[in-house]
Every structure is written in structure tokens, then in C-alpha cells.
Amino acid sequence: MKIFSSVNDVKDISALVGEALKLKKDPFAFQHLGKNKTLCLVFLNPSLRTRISTQKAALNLGMNVIVLNIDKEGWALELQDGAIMNGTTVEHIREAAGVMGEYSDIIGVRSFPGLKNRDEDYSENIFNKFVEFCKVPVVSLESATRHPLQSLADLVTIEELKIVSRPKVVLTWAPHIKPLPQAVPNSFAEWMCKADVDFIIAHPAGYELCADFTNGATITHNQDEAIRDADFIYVKNWSAYEPYGVVTSGNEHWMLTNEKLKQAPNAKVMHCLPVRRNLELSDEVLDGPQSVVIHEAGNRVWAAQAVLKQMLEAL
């Protein structure tokens, strides 16, 4: 594996999930693969789980890790080719990514969308330029449109905790105080549509995701109907795809509560975190027996380790 940016970069999803679960049982079995190899984690945006889990995964594999908060510790990057750099940008991404590639065997990149220009965000300009200019394998630590390490960890969690062979998995929209990217729901939908699950997306009218990511999913505006008898309920806010980045009011009742969970008494509740308590998810659900959000976050390590292992094996 040279690039990990989406489910489309994975040849065998079941095998990758199985690899993650094997590594969970024996985390240090492949430390020889990472000996004298360096992973550079480049963050243009904040991170907690992605930063720590990916770093721990690399250390489990014997790698050296460099973490760069380029938005705070590096020069302001110019992304446009042909730019006359007489403004606030100091270094062009051509040189920055190229130099990082000289220092690293694998690079991880995290960047968020601006939620202003859909074409610009969905072009994945930053991630693609890193791939073009660094000349080493690149893993997405979340991009404008996808969060593949999160989605792999989600699928690992479902595989690990399911009690039926083909579980019912529901992605349900949740309220928020500001527009959030579509990266996590896009990615989760994309992975679930290729997994052996019965997948349903529930959201208020106006929050349709790009159809490129939801092909194969059942889509409804009826949350109660969607979550009835679900095995897994994935809660996440996202802003509108069209009109892009918009959030409308009047959907506060979409927050998941114990009352709603009566329709799915055996469901496990998931969320990528961070979560705004009593806005996206109620305390009673997060702190209750059906929540697996901490377990899910723990699996971020094994998802990242499985991906890094395949990248190291391809060097």
C-alpha cells in the first residue's frame, strides 16, 4: 500500500480488518518492520485521537515518529502553482512536502475543509499535493472529504462486537452549534457500503451527502424508523452538501436519547469523538451501557497499525 486515503485504496477490506484485530492481540509482533524507519505526522488542524493513536501504532511497529503542527510550528504554505509569493505565505508546498519526504519513510497528513468552496474542498488539493511532491507513501489523517483511519476503526469495532452475521448499521445525523465537515459521514458511508452490513442513513431533509459516497445505502428522513432494531447506531453531525456548508435550525430533536433507544435495546452507540454532550448525544446515552465510544476510540490504534504495517511491507 502506497497511499491510504479511502476505502478504494484497500484491496481486501476483510483482510485489513482481520489484520487490525490480530495486531490488537499481539501489538509488538512486527517491530522489525519499522526499525530505522521514520513516520512524519503533519497536522494543519487540531487532533487528539488521530495524533496519539497513529503515533502509538507507529511505535508499536518500531518506527521513529516526528510530529509537526505545521499550522503553528511551520511556515505558512502556498498551495497555488505559479503564485507570486509576495503575501503571507512563506514556503511553497512543493518544497515543503519534498523536504519532508527526504526526512521520512511515510508521511501522514491532516487537513480540514474551509466549507466555503465545495469544488476546492472536494478537489483534496492539500493531500494530493503532498502525495505528488513528497515521493513517499502517504496516509490520510483526515482530509476535506474523508477520514479513512476513523472509518477503518469503526468497521473493526463493528466486526469485533457484532452478534449477528449481517448487522443493521445506522448513521444518524445529530445537531451541532456550527457547520462541520462531511468527511466522517462520507467516509463511514463509503466503508459501510462495501462492508457486509445492512446500512441506513437517517438525516433531516437538506442534509443529503454527496451520492458518490452513499451508493448502496438506504436513506431516510425518519430517525425513529431507521434506528428501530438497529445493531449499531453511529451518531454524527455534518453540514449540508448543497447548499454547501449550510446548517439550518429546528432539528434539535434529532439528538439521540435513551427514550429513542427503546426502539433499539441491543444497539451499540458509536461516535467518532469529540462529542458535544447534551447537544449531539445526551449524557445518559454516552455514560450508559449501550455506548461503545471509548472502545471505538481504542481501536484507532489497531486500525492505524494495520495500515502502517502494509505500507512498511511495501517499502
C-alpha positions in Angstrom: 0.0 0.0 0.0 1.5 3.3 -1.1 -1.5 5.6 -0.4 -4.3 5.4 2.2 -6.9 8.0 1.6 -10.1 6.0 1.2 -11.6 2.5 1.2 -10.8 2.5 -2.5 -7.1 2.1 -1.6 -7.7 -1.2 0.1 -7.5 -4.4 -1.9 -9.2 -6.6 0.7 -11.2 -4.9 3.4 -11.9 -8.0 5.4 -8.3 -8.9 5.5 -7.3 -5.4 6.7 -9.9 -5.6 9.5 -8.6 -9.0 10.4 -5.1 -7.7 10.5 -6.1 -4.9 12.9 -7.7 -7.4 15.2 -4.6 -9.7 15.1 -2.4 -6.7 16.0 -4.7 -5.9 18.9 -3.9 -9.3 20.3 -0.1 -9.0 19.6 0.9 -5.4 19.2 4.6 -5.8 19.1 5.0 -8.8 16.8 6.2 -6.7 13.8 8.6 -4.2 15.4 11.3 -5.3 13.0 9.3 -3.8 10.1 9.7 -0.3 11.5 13.2 -0.4 12.7 15.2 2.6 11.5 12.1 3.9 9.7 10.5 7.3 10.3 6.9 8.4 10.2 6.2 12.1 10.0 2.8 13.2 11.1 1.8 16.6 9.6 -1.1 18.4 11.2 -2.7 21.5 9.7 -5.6 21.2 12.2 -6.1 20.0 15.8 -6.2 16.4 16.7 -6.4 14.1 19.8 -7.3 10.5 18.9 -5.7 10.6 15.4 -2.4 12.1 16.7 -2.0 9.8 19.7 -3.3 6.6 18.1 -1.2 6.9 15.0 1.9 7.7 16.9 1.3 4.8 19.2 0.7 2.5 16.3 4.0 3.5 14.7 5.9 3.0 18.0 4.3 -0.5 18.3 5.8 -1.2 14.9 9.3 0.0 15.9 9.2 3.3 14.0 10.6 6.7 14.9 7.9 9.4 14.9 8.1 13.1 14.1 5.0 15.2 14.8 4.7 18.6 13.1 1.9 21.1 13.8 2.6 22.9 10.6 -0.2 25.5 11.3 1.7 26.6 14.4 5.3 25.4 14.1 5.9 25.6 10.3 5.9 28.3 7.6 2.6 29.4 6.1 2.2 27.2 3.0 1.5 28.4 -0.5 -0.6 25.8 -2.4 -1.1 27.5 -5.8 1.3 26.8 -8.7 2.6 29.9 -10.4 1.8 32.1 -7.4 3.8 35.3 -6.8 4.6 34.8 -3.1 4.6 38.4 -2.0 1.8 37.9 0.6 1.5 35.9 3.8 2.7 32.6 2.6 6.4 31.8 3.1 7.0 28.4 1.7 5.5 26.6 -1.3 4.1 23.1 -0.7 6.4 21.8 -3.5 9.4 22.4 -1.4 7.8 21.7 2.0 6.4 18.3 1.0 9.6 17.5 -1.0 11.8 18.2 2.0 9.5 16.2 4.4 9.9 13.3 2.0 13.6 13.5 2.3 13.3 13.1 6.1 10.5 10.4 6.2 9.7 6.9 5.0 5.9 7.5 5.5 4.0 10.8 5.9 0.6 11.3 7.5 -1.3 14.5 6.6 -4.4 16.0 8.3 -6.3 19.0 6.9 -9.8 20.2 7.2 -12.1 21.8 4.5 -12.8 25.5 4.5 -16.6 24.8 4.0 -16.8 27.8 1.7 -15.9 26.5 -1.8 -17.1 22.9 -2.4 -15.1 22.4 -5.6 -11.9 23.5 -3.8 -12.5 21.3 -0.8 -13.6 18.2 -2.8 -10.5 18.5 -5.0 -8.4 17.4 -2.0 -5.7 19.8 -3.1 -3.6 19.7 0.0 -3.5 15.9 0.4 -2.9 15.4 -3.4 -0.1 17.8 -3.4 1.7 16.1 -0.6 1.3 12.8 -2.5 2.7 14.4 -5.6 5.7 16.2 -4.1 6.9 14.1 -1.1 7.6 10.9 -3.1 7.0 8.6 -0.2 3.8 6.7 1.0 1.1 9.0 2.4 -1.7 8.2 4.8 -4.7 10.5 5.4 -5.1 11.5 9.0 -8.4 13.1 7.8 -8.9 15.3 4.7 -11.6 17.6 3.4 -13.8 14.8 2.3 -12.8 11.6 4.2 -11.4 10.2 7.5 -10.4 6.7 6.5 -8.5 5.7 9.6 -11.6 6.5 11.7 -13.8 4.5 9.3 -11.5 1.5 9.4 -11.5 1.7 13.2 -15.3 1.9 13.1 -15.5 -1.2 10.9 -13.1 -3.0 13.2 -15.3 -2.2 16.1 -18.4 -3.5 14.4 -16.7 -6.7 13.4 -15.4 -7.2 16.9 -18.7 -6.5 18.7 -21.4 -7.8 16.3 -23.6 -10.6 17.5 -25.3 -11.3 14.1 -23.5 -12.1 10.8 -25.0 -9.1 9.0 -25.7 -6.3 11.4 -28.0 -3.4 10.9 -25.9 -0.2 11.0 -27.5 3.2 11.1 -25.7 6.5 10.6 -27.8 9.2 12.1 -27.4 13.0 11.9 -27.1 14.9 15.1 -27.4 18.6 16.0 -24.5 21.0 16.4 -23.8 24.7 17.0 -21.7 25.2 13.9 -21.2 23.7 10.4 -19.0 20.6 10.5 -17.3 18.9 7.5 -18.8 15.9 5.8 -15.6 13.9 6.0 -16.5 11.5 8.7 -20.0 10.7 7.4 -18.7 10.5 3.8 -16.1 8.1 4.8 -18.2 6.0 7.2 -20.9 5.7 4.4 -18.3 4.7 1.9 -16.8 1.9 4.0 -20.2 0.6 5.2 -21.5 0.4 1.6 -18.6 -2.0 0.9 -19.0 -4.0 4.1 -21.3 -6.9 4.9 -23.9 -4.8 6.8 -27.4 -3.6 6.3 -26.7 0.2 6.1 -29.1 3.0 6.6 -28.5 6.8 6.7 -31.0 9.0 8.6 -30.9 12.8 8.4 -33.3 15.8 8.2 -34.2 17.0 4.8 -31.5 19.1 3.3 -28.5 17.2 4.7 -28.1 14.7 1.9 -24.5 13.6 1.4 -22.7 13.5 -1.9 -24.1 10.5 -3.8 -20.6 9.3 -4.6 -20.3 8.2 -1.0 -23.7 6.7 -0.4 -24.3 4.3 -3.3 -25.8 1.2 -1.8 -27.2 2.8 1.4 -30.9 3.2 2.3 -31.6 6.9 3.1 -34.5 8.2 5.1 -35.6 11.3 6.9 -37.3 9.2 9.6 -34.9 8.7 12.5 -37.2 6.6 14.6 -37.9 4.2 11.7 -34.2 4.0 10.9 -32.9 3.1 14.4 -35.6 0.5 15.1 -33.9 -2.8 15.9 -30.5 -1.5 14.9 -27.4 -3.3 16.0 -25.1 -0.2 15.7 -26.1 3.4 15.7 -23.4 5.8 14.6 -24.1 9.4 15.6 -22.5 12.3 13.8 -23.3 15.9 12.7 -22.5 17.2 9.3 -23.3 20.4 7.3 -25.2 20.4 4.1 -23.5 19.3 0.8 -26.0 21.5 -1.1 -26.1 24.4 -0.4 -22.6 23.7 0.7 -21.6 24.2 4.4 -25.1 25.3 5.5 -26.7 24.4 8.8 -30.4 25.0 9.5 -32.2 25.3 12.8 -35.1 23.4 14.1 -33.6 19.9 14.2 -32.6 19.8 17.9 -34.9 16.8 18.4 -32.5 14.6 16.4 -30.2 14.2 19.5 -30.2 10.6 20.5 -31.7 9.8 23.9 -32.5 6.8 26.0 -36.1 7.2 25.1 -35.3 6.8 21.4 -33.0 3.9 22.2 -36.0 1.9 23.5 -36.6 1.1 19.8 -33.1 -0.5 19.6 -32.5 -2.0 23.1 -29.5 -4.1 21.9 -27.9 -1.4 19.8 -24.3 -0.2 20.4 -23.9 3.6 20.1 -20.9 4.9 18.3 -19.4 8.4 17.7 -16.0 9.4 16.3 -15.4 11.9 19.1 -15.0 14.7 20.2 -18.7 14.9 21.1 -20.6 17.9 22.4 -22.6 16.4 25.3 -26.3 17.1 25.5 -26.2 18.6 22.0 -25.1 15.7 19.7 -25.5 13.0 22.3 -27.1 13.0 25.8 -25.2 12.2 28.9 -27.5 9.3 29.6 -26.5 7.6 26.3 -22.8 8.4 26.5 -22.5 7.2 30.0 -24.9 4.3 29.6 -24.3 0.6 28.8 -25.0 0.9 25.1 -22.2 3.4 24.4 -19.0 2.0 22.9 -17.4 5.3 22.0 -14.3 4.7 24.2 -13.8 1.2 22.9 -14.2 2.5 19.4 -11.6 5.2 20.0 -9.2 2.5 21.4 -9.5 0.6 18.1 -8.0 3.7 16.3 -4.6 2.3 17.3 -5.1 -1.1 15.6 -6.6 0.5 12.5 -3.6 2.8 12.1 -1.2 0.0 12.9 -2.7 -2.3 10.2 -2.4 0.4 7.6 1.2 1.3 8.6 2.2 -2.3 8.6 1.0 -2.8 5.0 2.9 0.4 4.0 6.1 -0.8 5.7 5.8 -4.1 3.9 5.6 -2.3 0.6 8.7 -0.2 1.1 
